[in-house]
Amino acid sequence: QVQLVESGGGLVSPGGSLRLSCAASGFSSDFDVIGWFRQAPGYEREGLTCIYRSNGNTWYSNSAKGRFTISRDDARNTVYLQMNNLTPDNTAGYYCATSRLYCGNLHQMYDYWGQGTQVTVSP
């Protein structure tokens, strides 16, 4: 069973940057996709971006496109979310998840989830 652990969140001032990490363990190559979601109080879980570990192909939501960047390490067991020029609207819990083949914004298509890391953007 795949285990996912997010890290890198914290308190940052508007205009600042954060790089979130999603470390996978106990995974198999059957789970090809790792995605990033966020959920703020009062809002539904929102798919942001995802990446195929095998070939590096990516998908971005309209919210994330041009703002966030997803990447993978050489071993393909850690996926990153680079966030620059952060605003208070980015305040949310950020979660990574994995699926076998689906790369998109539907959270029910992902099989395993991490516990999340909190991002707070505030003066």
N, C-alpha and C positions, 0 to 999 in steps of 0.2 A: 504494500500500500504506500502510495506517495505521501510524503510529509513535506509541507511547505512552511517556511518561516520567513516572515517579513521583518525588515529592519531599516533603519535610516530616518524614520520620522522624528518629529520634534517640533519645537516652537521656532518660528522664523519670522522675520520682519517682512512686510510687503516689499516686493522687489528682490527678495532673496532667492536662494536656490537650495534644493534638496535632491539627493540621489537616493532613491529607495532600492533595496535589494530584496530579492526573493530567492532564497536558498532551498533547493530541492534535495531530498534524501530519500533513499529507499524507492527511487523511481525506476521506471523502465522506459525503454524507447517506445513502448506502445503509447505513452502519453507524450505526444509531440508538441502540444501547444501550451504555452503559459501566457495567461492574460492578467491584466491589472484592472481592478474595479475600485470605485470609491462609493462611500455612502455617508451622507451627512444627515443630521437629525431632520426629520420631516421630509426627506427625499428618498426616492427609490434608489436601489443599487444601480450604479451607472457603469457600464463597460467603457473603458478608456482606450485600451490598446492590447494587442496580443502579438505573439511571435511564434513561429514554428522553429523549434529547436533544431530540426534537421537541416533546414535550408535557409533560415533567417528571414523568410518572408514575414511581413508585418501587416497589421490592420490598425487603423486609428479611427476613433469616433470623431465626429465634427468638433466636439469639445476639446479633444486632445490634439488634433491635427495642427501642426505648426507650433505647438506649445510644449508638448511633452515628447520625449524620445525614449523608445524601448530598445534594449540591446541585450545581448547574451555574452557570456564569457566563452573562452575557448573550449572549455570542457562541457559546455552546454548545460551545466547544472545550476547556474545562477543567472537570473534575469534581472535587469536593472530598469528603473524608471527615472530618467533625468527630468527634473522639473525646474525651470528657470522663470524668473520674473513672476514670482508667486503673488497672488492676491488673496484677500480674505475669503473670496468665493471658493478657493481651493481647500479650505478647511474641511476635513473629513477624515474618516477612517479609510485607509487604503489597504486593499486586499489583493493578494495574488491567488490564482487558481489555475488548475491544469485540466485539460481535456485530451482525448485521444486524437481527434482530427478537427474539431470545431474551433474556428478562430473568428470571434465576433462578439456582439454585445449582449447576448442572451445568457444570463447567469445560470439558468437551469441546465444549460448544455455542458457545464463544467462539473467535473467529478469530485475533485478534492480542493479544499480551501485552507489557506493559512488563517491565523488568528487576527491578523491585521496590525497595522502600525498607524498611529495617530499623527496627522499633520495639522498643525495649527498655525495659521498665518495671521498675525496680529501685531500692532505696534506695542 
